[in-house]
Amino acid sequence: MSTTRIFVARLAGCAVFDRQGDRIGRVRDVVVVYRRAARPRVVGMVIEIPGRRRVFLSIGRVVSIGAGQVITTGLISVRRFEQRASEVRVVAEILGRRVSLTDGSGEATVEDVAIEEVGPAEWEVGQVFVRRPRTAPAPFGRGATAFVKWADIREQQQGGGSQSAAQLIQSTADLPAADLASTLLDLPEQRMLEVADELTDERLADVLEEMPEDSGVRILARLSDDRAADVLETMQPDDAADLIAKLSDERSEALLDLMESEEADDVRMLLAYDPDTAGGMMTPDPIIVSADATVAEGLALIRRHELAPALGAAVCVTQPPYEPPTGRFLGIVHFQRMLRYPPHERLGSILDTQTEPVRANTSAAEVSRILASYNLVQVPVVDENHRLVGVVTVDDVLDRLLPDDWRSSDAEDDAEPAPARVSTDTSAVTTVPQRVPSRRSPRGRAR
């Protein structure tokens, strides 16, 4: 091994490569097992491979750890990771945990854990980085830190117990919302709810948009009405409508009454449509401009940082008013078409005359066929008076077509796949024989 001591909080997020230099995925956690008279032993890592699948990488398959990367033999099981009763995940369950110091000096909080190489493919928990409670009265002061041996601390919970939600949030601060949603779904439900409580409204809104609706409803049920309304306001209207539709009528109305009127009106409009129609899937806030707007103005609107890529693929041209439901819908201008014309060109003169809008009551299946047939990223939605009420984007359709549990399961799970060599070219997966448990690898891992 190139490094003999590694801090887990820094290891999380590091890229994993095989010996040929092909990237396999990223480290998400380290798995250890407690021992009665010795330090916890590292048995492997949880890594995320393409497709957001989290799998187990045995420590015996790790060739090198260092320079912000992990090198493996390339032989791993692609079955989804399932934590066993004797195992503890360091990032998810140990960081942030309260411990007592055996020297009698009081309590501390675990902020990081160092793992050390003690032999070929043998790693154990070594030092622990802890922070003592603050003693200064300053509101922003922090307690003193120290490095202690594992034997010098005593946990206040049994292995696998609760940890500080704030510490887990800090360790996942750089994760995209979709990856954080996957991380929360891997936690026990009570821990997931505690972490959700500590997220900011904006971060929680992003996470809820990436979660299955049932999980999102359980999180909303834990929040106060005021905070739930604030989070729903921050979400995309179509995602907020999907969650509100799962709530009881009484709570739905209570939350809508607490939301800002503009956001609540968008959600109410979506709730009025059948969920399996264009109106039920659409995003009610596309980019809308007048026919006199110029190419320069259109490009400036789609350049906004907060705009989703699918919504920025085109601008809709209508007669006034320019808020849904608008005046008569005139047409759509794709951003590639805008790039072909000078900045002063009027958008009304370069409309795409081939892209026809769909009615709000058009079935989801028909909308899917239109997007696929004409290679579109979005399609406008109009009402019976030909007024624009929204657009259906390709991600709206994918959310409707994929199974409810697509974020946390794969079709291959039922097939019980064998361990395989995984590389960045996921089209080529080489099956290898089942591993035989050895001293370096305490047991075969099925995932």
N, C-alpha and C positions, 0 to 999 in steps of 0.2 A: 504494500500500500504506500502511496506517496505522502499521505498525511496520517498522523497517529492520533490527533484529537480534532474533533469537528463539533461545532455548536449547531444544534438542530435548527434553531430559529433561522440561522443563516443558510442552512442546507435546504430548507423548504423553498421551493421555487426553482432550484437549480436544474439545469437541463441534464437529461440522461442520454448517453450515447452508447452504441455498441463499439466493438474494436475496430470496425471499418470506418467509424466516424459518422455513421448514419444516426440521426437523432430519433430516439424512441419516445421520449415524453419528458415530463417534469416531476420532480419529487414533490409530494404533497404532505407526507408525514413519515415518521419513523416508528416502527412497531417494536416494543420490548416486552419481555416477560419477567415478572418478579421471581426472585429466588429467596428462600428462607434465610440462608446464611451467607449470601454473596450479593454483589451488586446486580441490578437487572441486566439481563443479556439482550442484546439487539438481535432480533431474528429476521428483520427485513425492513423494507420500505414500501410505502404506498405510493405508486407513481401513476400519473395520468397520461394515458396514451391517446393518439388521435381518436376522435369520436367522444371525448370527455369520459372515457371508460377508465375507472380506477382499478388497478390490478396490483397484485402483490409481487414484489421483487425480493427473493431470498437474499440475505446478506452473503451467502455462499456464491452467488452469481455476480457479486460486485468485484470488479478488478481494481478500481482506483477511485479515490475520492479526493478532489483537490481542484483549486483554481476555478471554483464556482461550477464544477461539473462532476458528474458521476459516470464512470466507464463500467460497462457490464459485458458479460460474455455474449449478450444478445439473446440468450435463451430464457424466456419468461413464460408464465402462463397468462393467457389472455382472458381467463375467466374472471369475472368481477370479484373484487375483494370483499370478503366477509370476515369481520372481526370475530375472533374466538374468545370464549369466556376468560381464558387465562392471559389474554393479550391486552396491552395498554398502548394507546397512541400518544406519543409525546406532545405533539402540537395541540391536538384536540382535547387531551385529558390531563396533562401534567403541567404545562405552562400556565401560570396564573394560580396554581394551587397554593393554599396556605399550608405552611409546615412549621414545626417547632424545632428549634435547635437543641441538640442534646447537651450542649455545654451550659444550658440553663439561661442563656442570654435573651430568650424570648422567642417571638414568632417572626416569620418572614414570608415573602411571596416568591415563588419560583418564576424567574424571568427567562431563563434559558437553561438548557441541559447539554453538557458536553459528552459525546460518546468517544471512547478510546479503543484503539486497536490493541488487543492483548495477545494476538497470535494470528496465524494465517486464516483469514475469513472469520475471525473471532473478535467481536466488538462488545463492549460493555459500557454501561453508564459510568462516567467518571465524576468530574466535578459538576457542581450545580451552581449557577449564578442566581443569587437571591437578593432581594431588596427588603430591608427592614422597614417597619412603620416609621413615618416621619415624626420627628420630635419638635421641630421648629414650628411656631405658630403661623408662619407665612402661608397664605392660602395656596400658593403654587409651589411650595417647597416639596421635596421628595426625600424619602429616607435613604440612609446609607446603603451601599451595596457591598457584597462580599462573595468570594468564591469559597465554597465549602465542599467537602467530600460527601458522597451519598450516605456514608455511614454516620455523618454528623447531623443528619436531619431525620425527623420523624413526621410522617404524613398525618394530617388530621382526618383524612378520609382513607378508606381502603382503596386499593388499586382500581382504577376505572371510575373513581368518584368525580364529583363536580370540580370545575375549575372556574377561574374568573372569566366572565364573558368578555370583559374589556380586553384582557390579554389575548384571547382568541381573535377578537376583532383586529387588534393591532398587528397580529401575525399574518392576517389575511388582507391587510389594507390595500395591497397592490394587485389583488386578484380582480379580474373582470367580474362583472355582476353574475354572469352565467356560471363561472367557476365557483364563486362564493355561494351561489344557490345550491350547487352540487355538494359543496362542503357541508352546508347546513343540513341537507337532506340525509347525509351520512351520519349525522349526530343522533343520539337518542332524542325523542321528541321534546322532553322537558328542557334539555340543553339547547335544542334548536330555538325554542320559544324564549329562553333567557337571552341568547345571543341576539335574537331579533329585537328584543326590548332595548338593547344597548346601541343598535344602529341608528344613525341619523335618519331623518325622514326621507331625504333624497336617496341615500344608499339603500334603505329598506324598500323604497318604491322600485328601484332598479332590480332588486333581488326578487321581489314579488312578481315582477313581469316575467322572470325566467323560471318561476316555480310552477309545479302543477297546481291547479286551482284548489284542490282539496287541502293541500298544505298551506296555501295562502289564506284560505278561510280560517284555518286553525290559528294562524298568527293574528289575523284581524280580530278574531274572537277574544284574544288576550288583551288587545289594546283598548284604551279608553275611547269613547266616541270621538272626542276632540282630536286625539292623535290619529285615529284611523281615518278621519275625514281629511286631515292634513296630508297623510300618506297617499290617499286615493287621488287627491288633487294633483299630486306630483306625478302620478302614473300617466301613461298614455291612456286616453279615454276608452279605447276598445278593451285594453287589459283591465282597467278599473271596472268597466261594465261587466266583464266576465266574472269578476269576483263578487260584485254586488248582486248579480243574478243568483249566486249560490247562497246568499244570506236570507234570513227570514224577511218577510215584507216589512215588519215593524222596524227592524234595524236598518234595512235598506233605506227606508224613508227618512229615518233619523239621521243617517250619515249624509244623504243627499241634501237635507236641509242645512247641515253644518258646513257643507262644501261651498266654495265660492260659486256664485250663481252661473258664471260662464262655464266653468268646468262641469257643474252639475247638469246644466242644460245639454251639454254634449253627451253625457252619460245617459240621461233620460231619453234622448233621441235614439241612441243605440239600443237601449232596452226595449224600445217600441217595436223593433224588427225581430223577426224570427232569427235565431242564432245561425241557422244553416242557409242564410241568404246573403247576398252582397251587402245589404244594409246592416246585418248583424255582424259581419266580419270587418267592415270598412273602418278606416281611420278618418275621423271627421274634421281633421285640421290640415288639409293639403296646402301647398303653396298656390295662392290664387292671385292673379294679376288682371289688369285691364288690357284690352287690345292695343292701347296706346303705349303700354310699357315697352321699354327697349330691351334688346339683348343684354346690354350691360346691367340693367336693373334686375333682369331675371337671373343672371349669373351671380349677382351679389346676394340674392335671396337664397340660392341653393348652396352658397359658400358658408353659411352659418355653421358654427362648430356643433351646436346642439341638435342639428337636424339629422334624423336617421338617413342612412344612405339610400334606402328605397324611396323615401319621400323626396329626396333631392334629385331623383332621376328625371324629373319633369316638373313643369309648372302648368297649372290649369288657367285657361283664359275664359273669363265670363263677362257678362254685363253686370252693372252694379245692381244690388250691393255685393260686396266681396267677402261676405261671411256666410257660411252655409246656413240655411239654403240660400244660394246666391241668386243673382239674376240669371237669365238664360245662359246655359253653357255653350261656349263657342268652339272650344277645342283644346288640345293639349300640345305642348311643345317640349320635346325631349332635350335634355341638356346637350347631347351630341349634336343635335341640329343647331342649337344656339351657337356652338363653337364654330360652325361653318359660315356664320354671317358676321358682318361688322357690328361693333358695339351699338351703333345708332339705329340699327334695323328694328322696326316695330314688330313685336311678337305676333300681333294680329295678322301680319302678312306671311308668316311662316308656320302656320298651324299644321299639325299632322292631320290630314284629312282622312287617313285610313283607319285610325284608331277610333272605333265607335264606343260610346259609353254604354254601360249596362244599367238596367233599372234596379232599384233598391230591392225588389222582390225576386231578382234573378237568383237561381239556386247556386249554392257554393260549388257544386260539381261543374256547372256551366261556366262559372267564373274561372275555375281552374283550367278548363279546356281552352278558354280564350287566352289566358296568360301563356299557356304552353304552346298553343298553335301559332301565336304571333310574336313569341319571344319577348314578351313585355315584362317590365318590372312592376308596373302599376297600371290599373285601369280605372277610369273615372266612373262614379256612380251618380245617377240622376234620379229625380223623382218623376211623378207623372206629368209635371209641368216643364220638364227638361231643365230643372234647376239643379246645380251641382250640390250634392249633400256630403260627398266624401270621395275617397279613393280606396280601392282594395290593393294592397301591395303583396308582393310574392311571399313575404314573411307572414302576412295575415293568413294566406292560403296554407302555408306549411303548418302553421299552428293548428289549423283545422283538420288537415289531412293526417298528421302524425297521431299515434295513439296517445291517450291521456298521460301515460307514464313514460313517454319517450325520453325524458331527461334522466331517468334513473334506471332504465332497463333497456336491453337490447334483444332483438329477435334471436341472436345467437345464444342467449342465456339458456333457452330451453334445449338447445342442441348439445350442451355439455362439451364444449370444445376442448381439445387436448392442448397442452402447453405448446407454444409456438415461438418461432423467431420473429420478432417484431422490429420493423424499421420504419423509416418515414414513408417508404413505399408500401402503403397498406394493401395494395392490390396483390402483393406477393407475400404470403405467410407460409413459412416452412414448418411443418409439424415435426416435433421431435419426441422421442420416447418419454414416458412418465418418469419423473425424478424419483430416485430412491432416497428416503430420508437417511441422513448421515450425521456424524457428530457436528459437522460445520453447519448443517442445515437441519434443525431439530425435527422437522416433519415435512412431509410433502404438503404443498399448499394447493388446494383446489379452489378455483375461483370461477 
